[in-house]
Amino acid sequence: MPNDIPYLPVQTLLSFMRDVFTGCGVPADEAAICAEVLITSDRRGIESHGIGRLKMYFDRIKKGIQLPVTNFEIVRESPTTAVVDGHHGMGQVIGVRAMELAIAKAKQYGMGAVAVRNSTHFGIAGYYPLMAIKEGMIGMAFTNARPSIAPTFSVQPMLGTNPIAFGAPTDEECPFLFDAATSITQRGKFEVLARQGKSAKPGWAINSLGETITNAEDVLQGFAKDAAALLPLGGAGEDLAGYKGYDLATIVEILSASLQQGKFLWDLSGIGPDGKTQPNYLGHFFMAIQVEAFCPLDDFKHTTGEIMRQLRAARKAPGEDRIFTAGEKEFANEKDTAVRGIPIVPNLQKDILEMKKALKLNQYSFPF
Ligand SMILES: NC(=O)c1ccc[n+]([C@@H]2O[C@H](COP(=O)([O-])OP(=O)(O)OC[C@H]3O[C@@H](n4cnc5c(N)ncnc54)[C@H](O)[C@@H]3O)[C@@H](O)[C@H]2O)c1
């Protein structure tokens, strides 16, 4: 970050986000959930899905694309499973309630799985496995999203960046948490690049001729017009196994649409056949596995911790001085941001000031 970028304390941002959500009509307890999911992203150094996305929710609520009051309806249920209709409420509230339900089932029966339809953007997928980890469980979360990834050998954005999040407790301070999109780079990172006026790397996105494009704004504008697409993990074609990323994104699409009789692919674009804005109809899938149903939790934590330690102790590539395991960088960031605060780049400052003015949140005075 350049030296002149201001950093805001975590507590200030958390409280501002909560006030923006309540100002938009989200009930106070649910606004607290939404703000908590967003601040967790910022605290963990995932710039794309925290305060950077607040304006997106603000705009969507204003346009009626998502509803500030969440109607979380369980439409089908068994001891270990449930199907939930989110009725276009707040994705974070739906996500937290669905994961709580999966955890409650896992506590009682060893496993819990909850499929959700008609939801909205739920933020970082990793938030939800972290809830399971706190209960001594393995947690998983998946979601579909607006079309952006082109299938291997296609140039058309069809699948969302469909993240996979998998977390497990270890005997270390830091749990294992893999939380990433199934595209090389996700939409939010293009938004961050666009805000900073920077370019994407060649090979991340293509135009309708299959040529690489690096202007972040062109990529973002191109999805809806079917003029740009992201490449799946592994990249274009088959040489670096791009089909594996494409297939993983498809697995996430199945888990997020088929079990819950939800919508999928282009129906999630947010634009109806009449060209008008419509809800995103997103689907999610959550799973919690009670470790104690399989083995003593301490044994599991020790084995998983040992896997992490042995991986990090592997022989290093020339010039490299450290090997990471998933979740480590974000865990370190949580410690840093608690002291340093969260960086607010100029375009984000503009969004924050706009929301502050619109909702008359005059109790906040920011250094910009
Ligand atoms: N809600 C949505 O629609 C949606 C869609 C896409 C992505 N997202 C979110 O965006 C966030 C960022 O996704 P991303 O694809 O940019 O993630 P990313 O490419 O930054 O990858 C992050 C993952 O890789 C791990 N990692 C990083 N470096 C590593 C290393 N050297 N060794 C081992 N592991 C390493 C991290 O610990 C983390 O688990 C995620 O939280 C994801 O859930 C949300």
The ligand as a MOL file (V3000), in Angstrom:
LIG
                    3D

  0  0  0     0  0            999 V3000
M  V30 BEGIN CTAB
M  V30 COUNTS 44 48 0 0 0
M  V30 BEGIN ATOM
M  V30 1 N -19.2840 -15.1870 -2.3030 0
M  V30 2 C -18.7890 -15.3210 -3.4950 0
M  V30 3 O -19.5200 -15.3110 -4.4700 0
M  V30 4 C -17.3040 -15.4920 -3.6880 0
M  V30 5 C -16.8380 -15.8460 -4.9550 0
M  V30 6 C -15.4620 -16.0150 -5.1190 0
M  V30 7 C -14.5910 -15.8140 -4.0560 0
M  V30 8 N -15.0910 -15.4630 -2.8540 0 CHG=1
M  V30 9 C -14.2010 -15.2470 -1.7150 0
M  V30 10 O -13.0860 -14.4710 -2.1020 0
M  V30 11 C -12.0170 -14.7510 -1.2020 0
M  V30 12 C -10.7320 -14.8020 -1.9400 0
M  V30 13 O -10.7400 -15.8410 -2.9250 0
M  V30 14 P -9.4900 -16.0150 -3.8990 0
M  V30 15 O -9.8380 -17.0000 -4.9250 0
M  V30 16 O -9.0270 -14.6720 -4.3270 0 CHG=-1
M  V30 17 O -8.4120 -16.6000 -2.8980 0
M  V30 18 P -6.8220 -16.7070 -3.1010 0
M  V30 19 O -6.4780 -16.9660 -4.5090 0
M  V30 20 O -6.1910 -15.5340 -2.4300 0
M  V30 21 O -6.4970 -18.0290 -2.2580 0
M  V30 22 C -6.7260 -18.0150 -0.8650 0
M  V30 23 C -6.5110 -19.3980 -0.2970 0
M  V30 24 O -5.2200 -19.8920 -0.6600 0
M  V30 25 C -4.4360 -20.1030 0.5190 0
M  V30 26 N -3.0480 -19.7980 0.1990 0
M  V30 27 C -2.5330 -18.6150 -0.2220 0
M  V30 28 N -1.2190 -18.7320 -0.4510 0
M  V30 29 C -0.8880 -20.0080 -0.1530 0
M  V30 30 C 0.3330 -20.7500 -0.1920 0
M  V30 31 N 1.4770 -20.1960 -0.6110 0
M  V30 32 N 0.3120 -22.0300 0.1970 0
M  V30 33 C -0.8540 -22.6300 0.5970 0
M  V30 34 N -2.0360 -21.9890 0.6180 0
M  V30 35 C -2.0580 -20.6980 0.2440 0
M  V30 36 C -5.0060 -19.1620 1.5380 0
M  V30 37 O -4.6790 -19.5360 2.8550 0
M  V30 38 C -6.4950 -19.2820 1.2270 0
M  V30 39 O -7.0450 -20.4420 1.7850 0
M  V30 40 C -12.4040 -16.0400 -0.4930 0
M  V30 41 O -12.7240 -15.7140 0.8260 0
M  V30 42 C -13.6360 -16.5490 -1.2270 0
M  V30 43 O -14.5610 -17.2320 -0.4200 0
M  V30 44 C -16.4330 -15.3120 -2.6450 0
M  V30 END ATOM
M  V30 BEGIN BOND
M  V30 1 1 1 2
M  V30 2 2 2 3
M  V30 3 1 2 4
M  V30 4 1 4 5
M  V30 5 2 4 44
M  V30 6 2 5 6
M  V30 7 1 6 7
M  V30 8 2 7 8
M  V30 9 1 8 9
M  V30 10 1 8 44
M  V30 11 1 9 10
M  V30 12 1 9 42
M  V30 13 1 10 11
M  V30 14 1 11 12
M  V30 15 1 11 40
M  V30 16 1 12 13
M  V30 17 1 13 14
M  V30 18 2 14 15
M  V30 19 1 14 16
M  V30 20 1 14 17
M  V30 21 1 17 18
M  V30 22 2 18 19
M  V30 23 1 18 20
M  V30 24 1 18 21
M  V30 25 1 21 22
M  V30 26 1 22 23
M  V30 27 1 23 24
M  V30 28 1 23 38
M  V30 29 1 24 25
M  V30 30 1 25 26
M  V30 31 1 25 36
M  V30 32 1 26 27
M  V30 33 1 26 35
M  V30 34 2 27 28
M  V30 35 1 28 29
M  V30 36 1 29 30
M  V30 37 2 29 35
M  V30 38 1 30 31
M  V30 39 2 30 32
M  V30 40 1 32 33
M  V30 41 2 33 34
M  V30 42 1 34 35
M  V30 43 1 36 37
M  V30 44 1 36 38
M  V30 45 1 38 39
M  V30 46 1 40 41
M  V30 47 1 40 42
M  V30 48 1 42 43
M  V30 END BOND
M  V30 END CTAB
M  END
